[in-house]
């Protein structure tokens, strides 16, 4: 019987690559909303409160 080959570690370049996950998307959208509100693009009348 042949022995299974050990799993290879991913290259260092792949480990450093930036991945746009759901958390990063939510952070970017939240910051964009804060900036738009600070600039006055989003006013109090636009919010359904």
PyMOL Python script that loads the backbone (N, CA, C, O; Angstrom):
from pymol import cmd

cmd.read_pdbstr("""\
ATOM      1  N   UNK A   1       0.839  -1.187   0.000  1.00  0.00           N
ATOM      2  CA  UNK A   1       0.000   0.000   0.000  1.00  0.00           C
ATOM      3  C   UNK A   1       0.878   1.242   0.000  1.00  0.00           C
ATOM      4  O   UNK A   1       1.941   1.276   0.619  1.00  0.00           O
ATOM      5  N   UNK A   2       0.423   2.223  -0.684  1.00  0.00           N
ATOM      6  CA  UNK A   2       1.187   3.471  -0.733  1.00  0.00           C
ATOM      7  C   UNK A   2       0.727   4.396   0.384  1.00  0.00           C
ATOM      8  O   UNK A   2      -0.439   4.399   0.782  1.00  0.00           O
ATOM      9  N   UNK A   3       1.666   5.169   0.870  1.00  0.00           N
ATOM     10  CA  UNK A   3       1.351   6.108   1.942  1.00  0.00           C
ATOM     11  C   UNK A   3       0.817   7.400   1.330  1.00  0.00           C
ATOM     12  O   UNK A   3       1.307   7.839   0.290  1.00  0.00           O
ATOM     13  N   UNK A   4      -0.196   8.020   1.975  1.00  0.00           N
ATOM     14  CA  UNK A   4      -0.714   9.291   1.441  1.00  0.00           C
ATOM     15  C   UNK A   4       0.331  10.388   1.585  1.00  0.00           C
ATOM     16  O   UNK A   4       1.105  10.417   2.542  1.00  0.00           O
ATOM     17  N   UNK A   5       0.330  11.272   0.625  1.00  0.00           N
ATOM     18  CA  UNK A   5       1.268  12.394   0.661  1.00  0.00           C
ATOM     19  C   UNK A   5       0.796  13.412   1.692  1.00  0.00           C
ATOM     20  O   UNK A   5      -0.405  13.646   1.824  1.00  0.00           O
ATOM     21  N   UNK A   6       1.719  14.014   2.418  1.00  0.00           N
ATOM     22  CA  UNK A   6       1.314  15.029   3.399  1.00  0.00           C
ATOM     23  C   UNK A   6       0.736  16.253   2.685  1.00  0.00           C
ATOM     24  O   UNK A   6       1.133  16.594   1.570  1.00  0.00           O
ATOM     25  N   UNK A   7      -0.201  16.890   3.354  1.00  0.00           N
ATOM     26  CA  UNK A   7      -0.824  18.089   2.787  1.00  0.00           C
ATOM     27  C   UNK A   7       0.213  19.207   2.700  1.00  0.00           C
ATOM     28  O   UNK A   7       0.983  19.431   3.634  1.00  0.00           O
ATOM     29  N   UNK A   8       0.219  19.891   1.584  1.00  0.00           N
ATOM     30  CA  UNK A   8       1.174  20.980   1.407  1.00  0.00           C
ATOM     31  C   UNK A   8       0.608  22.255   1.999  1.00  0.00           C
ATOM     32  O   UNK A   8      -0.588  22.525   1.897  1.00  0.00           O
ATOM     33  N   UNK A   9       1.467  23.025   2.611  1.00  0.00           N
ATOM     34  CA  UNK A   9       1.060  24.311   3.166  1.00  0.00           C
ATOM     35  C   UNK A   9       0.848  25.300   2.018  1.00  0.00           C
ATOM     36  O   UNK A   9       1.565  25.255   1.019  1.00  0.00           O
ATOM     37  N   UNK A  10      -0.135  26.191   2.162  1.00  0.00           N
ATOM     38  CA  UNK A  10      -0.354  27.177   1.095  1.00  0.00           C
ATOM     39  C   UNK A  10       0.835  28.123   0.992  1.00  0.00           C
ATOM     40  O   UNK A  10       1.499  28.397   1.992  1.00  0.00           O
ATOM     41  N   UNK A  11       1.101  28.615  -0.191  1.00  0.00           N
ATOM     42  CA  UNK A  11       2.223  29.551  -0.335  1.00  0.00           C
ATOM     43  C   UNK A  11       1.999  30.810   0.497  1.00  0.00           C
ATOM     44  O   UNK A  11       0.861  31.191   0.773  1.00  0.00           O
ATOM     45  N   UNK A  12       3.078  31.438   0.884  1.00  0.00           N
ATOM     46  CA  UNK A  12       2.996  32.633   1.729  1.00  0.00           C
ATOM     47  C   UNK A  12       2.241  33.754   1.033  1.00  0.00           C
ATOM     48  O   UNK A  12       1.570  34.548   1.693  1.00  0.00           O
ATOM     49  N   UNK A  13       2.341  33.832  -0.290  1.00  0.00           N
ATOM     50  CA  UNK A  13       1.637  34.892  -1.020  1.00  0.00           C
ATOM     51  C   UNK A  13       0.131  34.754  -0.883  1.00  0.00           C
ATOM     52  O   UNK A  13      -0.572  35.754  -0.744  1.00  0.00           O
ATOM     53  N   UNK A  14      -0.365  33.544  -0.922  1.00  0.00           N
ATOM     54  CA  UNK A  14      -1.805  33.334  -0.804  1.00  0.00           C
ATOM     55  C   UNK A  14      -2.296  33.684   0.595  1.00  0.00           C
ATOM     56  O   UNK A  14      -3.423  34.155   0.747  1.00  0.00           O
ATOM     57  N   UNK A  15      -1.482  33.466   1.609  1.00  0.00           N
ATOM     58  CA  UNK A  15      -1.873  33.770   2.982  1.00  0.00           C
ATOM     59  C   UNK A  15      -1.952  35.275   3.212  1.00  0.00           C
ATOM     60  O   UNK A  15      -2.739  35.724   4.046  1.00  0.00           O
ATOM     61  N   UNK A  16      -1.170  36.050   2.505  1.00  0.00           N
ATOM     62  CA  UNK A  16      -1.163  37.503   2.679  1.00  0.00           C
ATOM     63  C   UNK A  16      -2.208  38.204   1.822  1.00  0.00           C
ATOM     64  O   UNK A  16      -2.467  39.391   2.019  1.00  0.00           O
ATOM     65  N   UNK A  17      -2.807  37.499   0.885  1.00  0.00           N
ATOM     66  CA  UNK A  17      -3.757  38.123  -0.037  1.00  0.00           C
ATOM     67  C   UNK A  17      -4.978  38.631   0.720  1.00  0.00           C
ATOM     68  O   UNK A  17      -5.493  37.947   1.604  1.00  0.00           O
ATOM     69  N   UNK A  18      -5.439  39.821   0.376  1.00  0.00           N
ATOM     70  CA  UNK A  18      -6.607  40.424   1.014  1.00  0.00           C
ATOM     71  C   UNK A  18      -7.867  39.803   0.458  1.00  0.00           C
ATOM     72  O   UNK A  18      -8.039  39.715  -0.758  1.00  0.00           O
ATOM     73  N   UNK A  19      -8.740  39.377   1.334  1.00  0.00           N
ATOM     74  CA  UNK A  19     -10.017  38.802   0.919  1.00  0.00           C
ATOM     75  C   UNK A  19     -11.138  39.731   1.384  1.00  0.00           C
ATOM     76  O   UNK A  19     -11.202  40.091   2.559  1.00  0.00           O
ATOM     77  N   UNK A  20     -12.000  40.108   0.480  1.00  0.00           N
ATOM     78  CA  UNK A  20     -13.102  41.001   0.796  1.00  0.00           C
ATOM     79  C   UNK A  20     -14.252  40.171   1.347  1.00  0.00           C
ATOM     80  O   UNK A  20     -15.098  39.687   0.595  1.00  0.00           O
ATOM     81  N   UNK A  21     -14.274  40.010   2.659  1.00  0.00           N
ATOM     82  CA  UNK A  21     -15.295  39.189   3.300  1.00  0.00           C
ATOM     83  C   UNK A  21     -16.515  40.043   3.636  1.00  0.00           C
ATOM     84  O   UNK A  21     -16.520  41.260   3.448  1.00  0.00           O
ATOM     85  N   UNK A  22     -17.527  39.382   4.127  1.00  0.00           N
ATOM     86  CA  UNK A  22     -18.769  40.057   4.499  1.00  0.00           C
ATOM     87  C   UNK A  22     -18.515  41.125   5.567  1.00  0.00           C
ATOM     88  O   UNK A  22     -19.148  42.181   5.550  1.00  0.00           O
ATOM     89  N   UNK A  23     -17.607  40.858   6.479  1.00  0.00           N
ATOM     90  CA  UNK A  23     -17.290  41.828   7.528  1.00  0.00           C
ATOM     91  C   UNK A  23     -16.674  43.101   6.955  1.00  0.00           C
ATOM     92  O   UNK A  23     -17.020  44.205   7.375  1.00  0.00           O
ATOM     93  N   UNK A  24     -15.762  42.947   5.998  1.00  0.00           N
ATOM     94  CA  UNK A  24     -15.135  44.116   5.382  1.00  0.00           C
ATOM     95  C   UNK A  24     -16.151  44.919   4.578  1.00  0.00           C
ATOM     96  O   UNK A  24     -16.114  46.150   4.586  1.00  0.00           O
ATOM     97  N   UNK A  25     -17.050  44.239   3.891  1.00  0.00           N
ATOM     98  CA  UNK A  25     -18.070  44.948   3.112  1.00  0.00           C
ATOM     99  C   UNK A  25     -18.965  45.756   4.045  1.00  0.00           C
ATOM    100  O   UNK A  25     -19.284  46.908   3.750  1.00  0.00           O
ATOM    101  N   UNK A  26     -19.371  45.170   5.161  1.00  0.00           N
ATOM    102  CA  UNK A  26     -20.215  45.877   6.127  1.00  0.00           C
ATOM    103  C   UNK A  26     -19.482  47.072   6.721  1.00  0.00           C
ATOM    104  O   UNK A  26     -20.092  48.118   6.940  1.00  0.00           O
ATOM    105  N   UNK A  27     -18.191  46.939   6.983  1.00  0.00           N
ATOM    106  CA  UNK A  27     -17.402  48.038   7.523  1.00  0.00           C
ATOM    107  C   UNK A  27     -17.314  49.188   6.526  1.00  0.00           C
ATOM    108  O   UNK A  27     -17.480  50.351   6.894  1.00  0.00           O
ATOM    109  N   UNK A  28     -17.054  48.860   5.274  1.00  0.00           N
ATOM    110  CA  UNK A  28     -16.928  49.893   4.238  1.00  0.00           C
ATOM    111  C   UNK A  28     -18.259  50.604   4.026  1.00  0.00           C
ATOM    112  O   UNK A  28     -18.292  51.828   3.901  1.00  0.00           O
ATOM    113  N   UNK A  29     -19.357  49.849   3.983  1.00  0.00           N
ATOM    114  CA  UNK A  29     -20.683  50.465   3.799  1.00  0.00           C
ATOM    115  C   UNK A  29     -21.018  51.356   4.988  1.00  0.00           C
ATOM    116  O   UNK A  29     -21.547  52.453   4.808  1.00  0.00           O
ATOM    117  N   UNK A  30     -20.721  50.901   6.189  1.00  0.00           N
ATOM    118  CA  UNK A  30     -20.987  51.710   7.381  1.00  0.00           C
ATOM    119  C   UNK A  30     -20.196  53.003   7.385  1.00  0.00           C
ATOM    120  O   UNK A  30     -20.732  54.063   7.706  1.00  0.00           O
ATOM    121  N   UNK A  31     -18.923  52.920   7.030  1.00  0.00           N
ATOM    122  CA  UNK A  31     -18.110  54.134   6.972  1.00  0.00           C
ATOM    123  C   UNK A  31     -18.592  55.083   5.883  1.00  0.00           C
ATOM    124  O   UNK A  31     -18.559  56.300   6.061  1.00  0.00           O
ATOM    125  N   UNK A  32     -19.038  54.536   4.762  1.00  0.00           N
ATOM    126  CA  UNK A  32     -19.575  55.383   3.688  1.00  0.00           C
ATOM    127  C   UNK A  32     -20.825  56.113   4.164  1.00  0.00           C
ATOM    128  O   UNK A  32     -21.007  57.289   3.850  1.00  0.00           O
ATOM    129  N   UNK A  33     -21.686  55.435   4.914  1.00  0.00           N
ATOM    130  CA  UNK A  33     -22.888  56.084   5.440  1.00  0.00           C
ATOM    131  C   UNK A  33     -22.542  57.196   6.425  1.00  0.00           C
ATOM    132  O   UNK A  33     -23.175  58.252   6.413  1.00  0.00           O
ATOM    133  N   UNK A  34     -21.551  56.970   7.268  1.00  0.00           N
ATOM    134  CA  UNK A  34     -21.121  57.998   8.220  1.00  0.00           C
ATOM    135  C   UNK A  34     -20.580  59.214   7.482  1.00  0.00           C
ATOM    136  O   UNK A  34     -20.888  60.350   7.841  1.00  0.00           O
ATOM    137  N   UNK A  35     -19.774  58.978   6.451  1.00  0.00           N
ATOM    138  CA  UNK A  35     -19.207  60.088   5.675  1.00  0.00           C
ATOM    139  C   UNK A  35     -20.308  60.857   4.960  1.00  0.00           C
ATOM    140  O   UNK A  35     -20.298  62.088   4.953  1.00  0.00           O
ATOM    141  N   UNK A  36     -21.264  60.143   4.354  1.00  0.00           N
ATOM    142  CA  UNK A  36     -22.364  60.820   3.666  1.00  0.00           C
ATOM    143  C   UNK A  36     -23.205  61.642   4.634  1.00  0.00           C
ATOM    144  O   UNK A  36     -23.638  62.742   4.292  1.00  0.00           O
ATOM    145  N   UNK A  37     -23.440  61.128   5.830  1.00  0.00           N
ATOM    146  CA  UNK A  37     -24.197  61.883   6.830  1.00  0.00           C
ATOM    147  C   UNK A  37     -23.410  63.101   7.298  1.00  0.00           C
ATOM    148  O   UNK A  37     -23.990  64.166   7.510  1.00  0.00           O
ATOM    149  N   UNK A  38     -22.109  62.960   7.461  1.00  0.00           N
ATOM    150  CA  UNK A  38     -21.281  64.091   7.897  1.00  0.00           C
ATOM    151  C   UNK A  38     -21.231  65.184   6.837  1.00  0.00           C
ATOM    152  O   UNK A  38     -21.148  66.367   7.167  1.00  0.00           O
ATOM    153  N   UNK A  39     -21.281  64.795   5.567  1.00  0.00           N
ATOM    154  CA  UNK A  39     -21.258  65.777   4.483  1.00  0.00           C
ATOM    155  C   UNK A  39     -22.626  66.409   4.239  1.00  0.00           C
ATOM    156  O   UNK A  39     -22.737  67.369   3.476  1.00  0.00           O
ATOM    157  N   UNK A  40     -23.659  65.882   4.875  1.00  0.00           N
ATOM    158  CA  UNK A  40     -24.992  66.433   4.708  1.00  0.00           C
ATOM    159  C   UNK A  40     -25.763  65.838   3.543  1.00  0.00           C
ATOM    160  O   UNK A  40     -26.850  66.314   3.214  1.00  0.00           O
ATOM    161  N   UNK A  41     -25.221  64.806   2.916  1.00  0.00           N
ATOM    162  CA  UNK A  41     -25.919  64.156   1.800  1.00  0.00           C
ATOM    163  C   UNK A  41     -27.125  63.377   2.328  1.00  0.00           C
ATOM    164  O   UNK A  41     -28.186  63.364   1.705  1.00  0.00           O
ATOM    165  N   UNK A  42     -26.954  62.735   3.473  1.00  0.00           N
ATOM    166  CA  UNK A  42     -28.048  62.029   4.142  1.00  0.00           C
ATOM    167  C   UNK A  42     -28.545  62.955   5.243  1.00  0.00           C
ATOM    168  O   UNK A  42     -27.831  63.211   6.213  1.00  0.00           O
ATOM    169  N   UNK A  43     -29.765  63.457   5.094  1.00  0.00           N
ATOM    170  CA  UNK A  43     -30.326  64.389   6.063  1.00  0.00           C
ATOM    171  C   UNK A  43     -31.305  63.672   6.986  1.00  0.00           C
ATOM    172  O   UNK A  43     -31.663  62.517   6.754  1.00  0.00           O
ATOM    173  N   UNK A  44     -31.727  64.363   8.020  1.00  0.00           N
ATOM    174  CA  UNK A  44     -32.649  63.773   8.991  1.00  0.00           C
ATOM    175  C   UNK A  44     -33.979  63.401   8.335  1.00  0.00           C
ATOM    176  O   UNK A  44     -34.603  62.418   8.736  1.00  0.00           O
ATOM    177  N   UNK A  45     -34.416  64.152   7.351  1.00  0.00           N
ATOM    178  CA  UNK A  45     -35.671  63.855   6.667  1.00  0.00           C
ATOM    179  C   UNK A  45     -35.622  62.583   5.842  1.00  0.00           C
ATOM    180  O   UNK A  45     -36.668  62.020   5.519  1.00  0.00           O
ATOM    181  N   UNK A  46     -34.440  62.121   5.498  1.00  0.00           N
ATOM    182  CA  UNK A  46     -34.292  60.894   4.705  1.00  0.00           C
ATOM    183  C   UNK A  46     -34.399  59.636   5.556  1.00  0.00           C
ATOM    184  O   UNK A  46     -34.644  58.549   5.033  1.00  0.00           O
ATOM    185  N   UNK A  47     -34.218  59.776   6.851  1.00  0.00           N
ATOM    186  CA  UNK A  47     -34.229  58.617   7.738  1.00  0.00           C
ATOM    187  C   UNK A  47     -35.654  58.312   8.190  1.00  0.00           C
ATOM    188  O   UNK A  47     -36.377  59.222   8.597  1.00  0.00           O
ATOM    189  N   UNK A  48     -36.069  57.053   8.125  1.00  0.00           N
ATOM    190  CA  UNK A  48     -37.435  56.696   8.524  1.00  0.00           C
ATOM    191  C   UNK A  48     -37.551  56.501  10.040  1.00  0.00           C
ATOM    192  O   UNK A  48     -37.925  55.421  10.497  1.00  0.00           O
ATOM    193  N   UNK A  49     -37.239  57.521  10.805  1.00  0.00           N
ATOM    194  CA  UNK A  49     -37.307  57.422  12.255  1.00  0.00           C
ATOM    195  C   UNK A  49     -38.484  58.171  12.806  1.00  0.00           C
ATOM    196  O   UNK A  49     -38.690  58.189  14.020  1.00  0.00           O
TER     197      UNK A  49
END
""", "prot")
cmd.dss("prot")
cmd.show_as("cartoon", "prot")
cmd.util.cbc("prot")
cmd.orient("prot")
